Amino acid sequence: MSGEGAKKRQQAAAKRCAALRQQGCTLGEIAEITGTDRDKVAARIKLGERLLSVECKP
């Protein structure tokens, strides 16, 4: 993946992973729902949490 569009898609996927985790989904369930490798889900969740925390601040 390269380019600005790819970066935005990756960030959106990370935010979705973080939201699913907050709803109580397991890593395996998140991997299945998003189509992401289970090994990468934890990193995506961490990135998504960071992105969401930055968005919420004024």
Residue pairs with C-beta under 8 A, 6 or more apart in sequence:
1 7
1 9
1 10
11 47
11 48
11 51
13 34
13 36
13 44
13 48
14 44
14 45
14 47
14 48
14 51
15 48
15 51
15 52
16 34
16 48
17 30
17 34
17 36
17 41
17 44
17 45
17 48
18 44
18 45
18 47
18 48
18 49
18 51
18 52
19 48
19 52
20 29
20 30
20 33
20 34
21 30
21 45
21 48
25 33
27 38
27 41
27 42
27 45
28 38
30 36
30 41
30 45
31 37
31 38
31 41
34 41
34 44
36 44
